[in-house]
Amino acid sequence: MPTLDEVYAKFGETAEAAQLLELELGNSLIFAAVDLHGLAKIRSKSLGRKLIGEIDRKTLGQLLASLRKSAPPPPELEAELAVALSERNRLNHSFYRQHNFRRNSDEGRTIMMADLQVIHERILGAYTSLMIFSGTDVQKNPIPFTPVTHLNLEVKGDGDA
């Protein structure tokens, strides 16, 4: 029988999958913007920052709507993304309300874990499909190393290159 800590851990793992999906949607939009605005040639830091800022402010639903406009996914992926959005919204906005007092019993936590597993699989499946759509198949070409430190994300200087 799962413990409450295991339910919380699975919730966190599932939320991480949702963030991966959101990150990949943002990456897809950044690549589309680079092509659209010719940023690879003009290398405008200010325009790049503006585009990234606009993408960072979007919700998952808004990111999906932007993807539909810039690089419409095939119908199968569109359906997968719609399900993932619905599941992510349910996870973040109503999961604990739906399960309510189930957290207080072994049987209830088992039901919660099964639900989290389904949500996780649907979100991760959409993420994997989106990665393939974007040109990266992480199952065929796994990342050769795993970083162990945080990336330095500080922006130095405001001028354009």
Secondary structure in CASP SS format (residue, H / E / C, confidence):
PFRMAT SS
TARGET T0000
AUTHOR 0000-0000-0000
METHOD secondary structure of the structure
MODEL  1
M C 1.00
P C 1.00
T C 1.00
L H 1.00
D H 1.00
E H 1.00
V H 1.00
Y H 1.00
A H 1.00
K H 1.00
F H 1.00
G H 1.00
E H 1.00
T H 1.00
A H 1.00
E H 1.00
A H 1.00
A H 1.00
Q H 1.00
L H 1.00
L H 1.00
E H 1.00
L H 1.00
E H 1.00
L H 1.00
G H 1.00
N H 1.00
S H 1.00
L H 1.00
I H 1.00
F H 1.00
A H 1.00
A H 1.00
V H 1.00
D H 1.00
L H 1.00
H H 1.00
G C 1.00
L H 1.00
A H 1.00
K H 1.00
I H 1.00
R C 1.00
S C 1.00
K H 1.00
S H 1.00
L H 1.00
G H 1.00
R H 1.00
K H 1.00
L H 1.00
I H 1.00
G H 1.00
E H 1.00
I H 1.00
D H 1.00
R C 1.00
K C 1.00
T C 1.00
L H 1.00
G H 1.00
Q H 1.00
L H 1.00
L H 1.00
A H 1.00
S H 1.00
L H 1.00
R H 1.00
K H 1.00
S H 1.00
A C 1.00
P C 1.00
P C 1.00
P C 1.00
P H 1.00
E H 1.00
L H 1.00
E H 1.00
A H 1.00
E H 1.00
L H 1.00
A H 1.00
V H 1.00
A H 1.00
L H 1.00
S H 1.00
E H 1.00
R H 1.00
N H 1.00
R H 1.00
L H 1.00
N H 1.00
H H 1.00
S H 1.00
F H 1.00
Y H 1.00
R H 1.00
Q H 1.00
H H 1.00
N H 1.00
F H 1.00
R H 1.00
R H 1.00
N H 1.00
S C 1.00
D H 1.00
E H 1.00
G H 1.00
R H 1.00
T H 1.00
I H 1.00
M H 1.00
M H 1.00
A H 1.00
D H 1.00
L H 1.00
Q H 1.00
V H 1.00
I H 1.00
H H 1.00
E H 1.00
R H 1.00
I H 1.00
L H 1.00
G H 1.00
A H 1.00
Y H 1.00
T H 1.00
S H 1.00
L H 1.00
M H 1.00
I H 1.00
F H 1.00
S C 1.00
G C 1.00
T C 1.00
D C 1.00
V C 1.00
Q C 1.00
K C 1.00
N C 1.00
P C 1.00
I C 1.00
P C 1.00
F C 1.00
T C 1.00
P C 1.00
V C 1.00
T C 1.00
H C 1.00
L C 1.00
N C 1.00
L C 1.00
E C 1.00
V C 1.00
K C 1.00
G C 1.00
D C 1.00
G C 1.00
D C 1.00
A C 1.00
END
